[in-house]
Amino acid sequence: MILVTGATGHLGGSVIRHLLKRVPADQISALVRDEAKAIKLKEYGIAIRVGDYHHPASLSAAFRNVDKILLVSTNDYNDRLSQHKNVIDAAAANGVGHLVYTGVSIKNPTASVLHGHMKDHFLTEDYLKASGMNYTFMRHNLYAEMIPFYLGNQVLEKGIVFPAGEGRIPFALRDEMGEANANILTSRGHENRSYNIANETAWSFQDMADILSALAGKEVSYTSLGHEDYIDSLKAAGLPELRIRAASLFSAAMRNGDFTLPGNELESLLGRKPTGLDTYLQRAYFGG
Ligand SMILES: NC(=O)c1ccc[n+]([C@@H]2O[C@H](COP(=O)([O-])OP(=O)(O)OC[C@H]3O[C@@H](n4cnc5c(N)ncnc54)[C@H](OP(=O)(O)O)[C@@H]3O)[C@@H](O)[C@H]2O)c1
């Protein structure tokens, strides 16, 4: 039995859909914290197990008779490490043989401005390694699907205004990352290995502007705003403090090249080239 956590979310949901193409539904279970959100998952015929990363007893009950778990990292940053530890402890106590963890792909993590934000991923990996279970670290680079969040609503009219300098990012589709995770869970030989889940090319925001210009048939400019000006613009737009802080750290890390870790492991896991930025931008901004 394979159990996927975060199954009501984007990545976990994608993993489940790809698992269903590979194994019968009765070999798949989904951890959800709110059963009301699991209607679609129930329609697939998979087992729904209710549990919350904050509540160890719920996890212990949910992980009975499970062989492999995909732990999707929590999006609740308050006590991320202790939530992940609860999952790992409950898995180990239930005799789960293999736990796959969705971490982050970032260069020189301890030197990155994002270290404080990301260190729980690495501490989770250390904790999982020490648990004695077989592990796989799926280190994800940035989702292409986050690009509209960085570019804002009027990119085709006003151009890209973002403080990423010439930093390059090997954006990949979240759904293809989900597919790669499903492949890891249903094939052999991934125990105690780490994978860099990223595209084979890393693109700058100028590349993005060039692609959008070609697609739009008009110039879409790129202005790399000064960092302080960017923060001021987010404040003026009324974004909450936490969002501004995250945007500030992520854009600084992009500018510093912390995400510039392209690679071919995603391609190997998919058995084909991952979707490129041009195709993603075509679909996201022009449909089709
Ligand atoms: N690489 C990137 O660009 C990038 C971008 C954003 C996030 N991330 C990371 O990748 C993870 C997956 O991304 P995503 O897009 O799938 O996020 P998402 O759509 O927000 O999904 C997060 C999932 O985690 C579940 N969850 C949160 N807290 C939980 C708890 N206490 N107990 C049990 N389940 C809990 C959520 O359940 P509910 O449905 O009940 O809320 C949801 O199913 C995120 O959580 C975040 O750590 C990566």
The ligand as an SDF file (V2000), in Angstrom:
LIG
                    3D

 48 52  0  0  0  0  0  0  0  0999 V2000
    8.7420   24.2870   -5.2980 N   0  0  0  0  0  0  0  0  0  0  0  0
    7.8700   25.2880   -5.2410 C   0  0  0  0  0  0  0  0  0  0  0  0
    7.8400   26.2060   -6.1100 O   0  0  0  0  0  0  0  0  0  0  0  0
    6.8790   25.3220   -4.1190 C   0  0  0  0  0  0  0  0  0  0  0  0
    5.9070   26.3280   -4.1130 C   0  0  0  0  0  0  0  0  0  0  0  0
    4.9730   26.3340   -3.0810 C   0  0  0  0  0  0  0  0  0  0  0  0
    5.0340   25.3660   -2.0890 C   0  0  0  0  0  0  0  0  0  0  0  0
    5.9810   24.4070   -2.1100 N   0  0  0  0  0  0  0  0  0  0  0  0
    6.0640   23.3370   -1.0710 C   0  0  0  0  0  0  0  0  0  0  0  0
    5.5780   22.1450   -1.6600 O   0  0  0  0  0  0  0  0  0  0  0  0
    4.4680   21.6200   -0.8940 C   0  0  0  0  0  0  0  0  0  0  0  0
    3.4370   21.0710   -1.8420 C   0  0  0  0  0  0  0  0  0  0  0  0
    3.0120   22.1050   -2.7180 O   0  0  0  0  0  0  0  0  0  0  0  0
    1.5010   22.2140   -3.1440 P   0  0  0  0  0  0  0  0  0  0  0  0
    1.4500   23.2090   -4.2420 O   0  0  0  0  0  0  0  0  0  0  0  0
    0.9150   20.8580   -3.3400 O   0  0  0  0  0  0  0  0  0  0  0  0
    0.8580   22.8550   -1.8140 O   0  0  0  0  0  0  0  0  0  0  0  0
   -0.6830   22.8650   -1.4090 P   0  0  0  0  0  0  0  0  0  0  0  0
   -1.5470   22.7810   -2.6170 O   0  0  0  0  0  0  0  0  0  0  0  0
   -0.8340   24.0320   -0.4960 O   0  0  0  0  0  0  0  0  0  0  0  0
   -0.8710   21.5070   -0.5850 O   0  0  0  0  0  0  0  0  0  0  0  0
   -0.4000   21.3370    0.7220 C   0  0  0  0  0  0  0  0  0  0  0  0
   -1.0470   20.0850    1.2660 C   0  0  0  0  0  0  0  0  0  0  0  0
   -0.5410   19.8440    2.5840 O   0  0  0  0  0  0  0  0  0  0  0  0
   -1.6640   19.5490    3.4340 C   0  0  0  0  0  0  0  0  0  0  0  0
   -1.3720   19.9050    4.8090 N   0  0  0  0  0  0  0  0  0  0  0  0
   -0.9960   21.1070    5.2800 C   0  0  0  0  0  0  0  0  0  0  0  0
   -0.8820   21.0590    6.6170 N   0  0  0  0  0  0  0  0  0  0  0  0
   -1.2260   19.7860    6.9870 C   0  0  0  0  0  0  0  0  0  0  0  0
   -1.3340   19.1410    8.2320 C   0  0  0  0  0  0  0  0  0  0  0  0
   -1.0900   19.7810    9.3820 N   0  0  0  0  0  0  0  0  0  0  0  0
   -1.6880   17.8420    8.2460 N   0  0  0  0  0  0  0  0  0  0  0  0
   -1.9570   17.1670    7.0950 C   0  0  0  0  0  0  0  0  0  0  0  0
   -1.8770   17.7460    5.8710 N   0  0  0  0  0  0  0  0  0  0  0  0
   -1.5230   19.0460    5.8300 C   0  0  0  0  0  0  0  0  0  0  0  0
   -2.7790   20.4070    2.8660 C   0  0  0  0  0  0  0  0  0  0  0  0
   -4.0330   19.9570    3.3640 O   0  0  0  0  0  0  0  0  0  0  0  0
   -5.3430   20.8790    3.2710 P   0  0  0  0  0  0  0  0  0  0  0  0
   -5.8860   20.6920    1.8790 O   0  0  0  0  0  0  0  0  0  0  0  0
   -6.2400   20.3330    4.3260 O   0  0  0  0  0  0  0  0  0  0  0  0
   -4.9250   22.3000    3.5200 O   0  0  0  0  0  0  0  0  0  0  0  0
   -2.5790   20.1760    1.3860 C   0  0  0  0  0  0  0  0  0  0  0  0
   -3.1540   18.9490    1.0080 O   0  0  0  0  0  0  0  0  0  0  0  0
    3.9650   22.8190   -0.0740 C   0  0  0  0  0  0  0  0  0  0  0  0
    3.3310   22.3550    1.0830 O   0  0  0  0  0  0  0  0  0  0  0  0
    5.2400   23.5920    0.1690 C   0  0  0  0  0  0  0  0  0  0  0  0
    5.9360   23.0230    1.2660 O   0  0  0  0  0  0  0  0  0  0  0  0
    6.8890   24.3510   -3.1180 C   0  0  0  0  0  0  0  0  0  0  0  0
  1  2  1  0
  2  3  2  0
  2  4  1  0
  4  5  1  0
  4 48  2  0
  5  6  2  0
  6  7  1  0
  7  8  2  0
  8  9  1  0
  8 48  1  0
  9 10  1  0
  9 46  1  0
 10 11  1  0
 11 12  1  0
 11 44  1  0
 12 13  1  0
 13 14  1  0
 14 15  2  0
 14 16  1  0
 14 17  1  0
 17 18  1  0
 18 19  2  0
 18 20  1  0
 18 21  1  0
 21 22  1  0
 22 23  1  0
 23 24  1  0
 23 42  1  0
 24 25  1  0
 25 26  1  0
 25 36  1  0
 26 27  1  0
 26 35  1  0
 27 28  2  0
 28 29  1  0
 29 30  1  0
 29 35  2  0
 30 31  1  0
 30 32  2  0
 32 33  1  0
 33 34  2  0
 34 35  1  0
 36 37  1  0
 36 42  1  0
 37 38  1  0
 38 39  2  0
 38 40  1  0
 38 41  1  0
 42 43  1  0
 44 45  1  0
 44 46  1  0
 46 47  1  0
M  CHG  2   8   1  16  -1
M  END
$$$$
